[in-house]
Amino acid sequence: MFDGEYSTYEIRARAVKAVVCERMALGEVARAFDIDCSTVFRWIKRYEQHGEAGLHRQAGSGRPRKLRDVHSQRFWNLVLQPATKFGFETDLWTVARVHQVVQEKLKVVVSKNTIWRRLRDAGLTYQKPERQYFVGAGLETAGISGFSWAVWSDGLGGALG
């Protein structure tokens, strides 16, 4: 049902209410919500132990993210500036370029995969630039190679960087 997404509080509350208050069979409720019986059972146990507060999502375990807040003003200030401001030849941003600048300016050691995930979480998407041709002295020459650069977009058609 959730396709990799977590269930919402409302879904958990409705499922628990169906079993606890309306006396529906646990298996029937699990099938109706397209979830495993053990999940509904776990929600009911948490509800019995902690009330409605037990149905809210709990923080996951593990190491906290190094680059936690993709919406932080410092991160956005870096990414929304032209890449040429940081010494690159073109204004186009690549994951490698963002990685380099984040590590230098924010003093955070992160992997390129982490940068990729944070940009994706921020709603930025990979865009392939269009090839531009320049005519000079009767010869056509290719401008920016369309396959070697990445442009981050705000998803509204506007390129960032």
C-alpha positions as CSV (number, residue, x, y, z in Angstrom):
1,M,0.0,0.0,0.0
2,F,2.7,2.5,0.9
3,D,5.3,1.8,-1.9
4,G,8.3,2.5,0.3
5,E,6.5,5.3,2.2
6,Y,5.7,5.1,5.8
7,S,2.1,4.9,7.0
8,T,0.6,8.0,8.3
9,Y,-0.8,8.5,11.8
10,E,-4.3,8.6,10.4
11,I,-3.8,5.1,8.8
12,R,-2.5,3.7,12.0
13,A,-5.3,5.2,14.0
14,R,-8.0,4.0,11.7
15,A,-6.6,0.4,11.7
16,V,-6.3,0.3,15.5
17,K,-9.8,1.8,15.9
18,A,-11.2,-0.9,13.5
19,V,-9.8,-3.7,15.6
20,V,-10.1,-2.3,19.1
21,C,-13.4,-0.3,18.9
22,E,-15.3,-1.9,16.1
23,R,-14.1,-5.4,16.9
24,M,-13.1,-6.2,13.3
25,A,-10.8,-9.2,12.8
26,L,-7.1,-8.2,12.8
27,G,-6.5,-10.2,9.5
28,E,-9.4,-8.5,7.9
29,V,-8.1,-5.0,8.8
30,A,-4.6,-5.9,7.6
31,R,-6.0,-7.0,4.2
32,A,-8.2,-3.9,4.0
33,F,-5.1,-1.7,4.5
34,D,-2.8,-4.0,2.5
35,I,-0.3,-4.4,5.4
36,D,1.0,-7.3,7.3
37,C,-0.9,-8.6,10.3
38,S,2.2,-8.3,12.5
39,T,2.2,-4.5,11.7
40,V,-1.4,-4.0,12.8
41,F,-0.7,-6.1,15.9
42,R,2.4,-4.0,16.8
43,W,0.3,-0.8,16.4
44,I,-2.4,-2.2,18.7
45,K,0.3,-3.1,21.4
46,R,1.7,0.4,21.1
47,Y,-1.8,1.9,21.4
48,E,-2.5,-0.2,24.5
49,Q,0.8,0.8,26.2
50,H,1.0,4.5,25.2
51,G,-2.5,5.5,24.0
52,E,-2.7,7.7,20.9
53,A,0.8,8.9,21.4
54,G,2.0,5.4,20.7
55,L,0.7,5.6,17.1
56,H,2.9,8.5,16.1
57,R,6.1,7.7,14.2
58,Q,9.1,7.0,16.3
59,A,12.6,8.3,15.4
60,G,14.7,5.7,13.8
61,S,17.9,4.5,15.3
62,G,21.4,5.0,14.0
63,R,23.9,7.7,13.4
64,P,22.4,11.1,12.7
65,R,23.0,12.6,9.3
66,K,26.1,14.7,8.8
67,L,24.3,17.0,6.4
68,R,21.0,17.1,8.2
69,D,19.1,20.1,7.0
70,V,18.9,20.4,3.2
71,H,16.8,23.5,3.7
72,S,19.4,25.2,5.8
73,Q,20.1,28.7,4.5
74,R,23.9,28.1,4.3
75,F,23.4,25.0,2.0
76,W,20.9,26.9,-0.2
77,N,23.2,30.0,-0.4
78,L,26.0,27.8,-1.8
79,V,23.9,25.8,-4.3
80,L,21.9,28.8,-5.7
81,Q,25.0,30.8,-6.6
82,P,26.6,30.3,-10.0
83,A,29.3,27.6,-10.0
84,T,31.7,30.1,-11.5
85,K,31.7,32.0,-8.2
86,F,33.6,29.0,-6.7
87,G,36.2,28.9,-9.5
88,F,34.5,26.5,-12.0
89,E,34.6,27.2,-15.7
90,T,30.8,27.1,-16.2
91,D,27.8,27.9,-14.1
92,L,26.5,24.4,-14.3
93,W,26.5,22.4,-11.0
94,T,27.4,18.7,-10.8
95,V,27.2,16.5,-7.8
96,A,31.0,16.5,-7.7
97,R,31.1,20.3,-7.7
98,V,28.5,20.6,-5.0
99,H,30.4,17.9,-3.0
100,Q,33.6,19.9,-3.2
101,V,32.1,23.2,-2.3
102,V,30.0,21.8,0.6
103,Q,33.1,20.2,2.1
104,E,35.2,23.3,1.7
105,K,32.7,25.9,2.8
106,L,30.5,24.0,5.3
107,K,33.4,22.0,6.7
108,V,31.4,18.8,6.5
109,V,32.9,15.5,5.3
110,V,30.2,13.7,3.3
111,S,30.1,11.3,0.4
112,K,28.9,12.2,-3.1
113,N,26.0,9.9,-2.6
114,T,24.9,11.9,0.4
115,I,25.1,15.1,-1.6
116,W,23.0,13.4,-4.3
117,R,20.4,12.4,-1.8
118,R,20.2,15.8,-0.1
119,L,19.8,17.5,-3.5
120,R,17.0,15.1,-4.4
121,D,15.4,15.6,-1.0
122,A,15.4,19.3,-1.6
123,G,13.4,18.7,-4.8
124,L,16.3,19.4,-7.2
125,T,16.5,17.2,-10.3
126,Y,19.2,16.3,-12.8
127,Q,18.9,18.1,-16.0
128,K,20.9,17.5,-19.2
129,P,21.9,20.8,-20.8
130,E,21.2,21.5,-24.4
131,R,24.1,21.5,-26.8
132,Q,24.9,24.9,-28.1
133,Y,26.6,25.6,-31.4
134,F,28.6,28.7,-32.1
135,V,29.4,29.9,-35.6
136,G,32.7,31.7,-36.1
137,A,34.9,32.2,-39.1
138,G,32.6,30.0,-41.2
139,L,33.0,26.9,-38.9
140,E,30.4,25.5,-36.5
141,T,31.9,24.4,-33.2
142,A,30.1,22.7,-30.3
143,G,29.7,24.6,-27.1
144,I,29.1,22.7,-23.8
145,S,29.0,19.0,-24.3
146,G,25.5,17.8,-23.5
147,F,26.5,14.6,-21.8
148,S,29.3,15.6,-19.4
149,W,27.6,18.3,-17.3
150,A,24.7,18.3,-14.9
151,V,22.4,21.1,-14.2
152,W,20.2,21.1,-11.1
153,S,16.7,22.4,-11.6
154,D,14.0,23.6,-9.3
155,G,11.6,21.3,-11.1
156,L,9.7,24.3,-12.6
157,G,11.9,24.5,-15.7
158,G,14.4,26.9,-14.2
159,A,18.0,25.8,-13.9
160,L,19.8,26.6,-10.7
161,G,23.3,27.7,-10.6
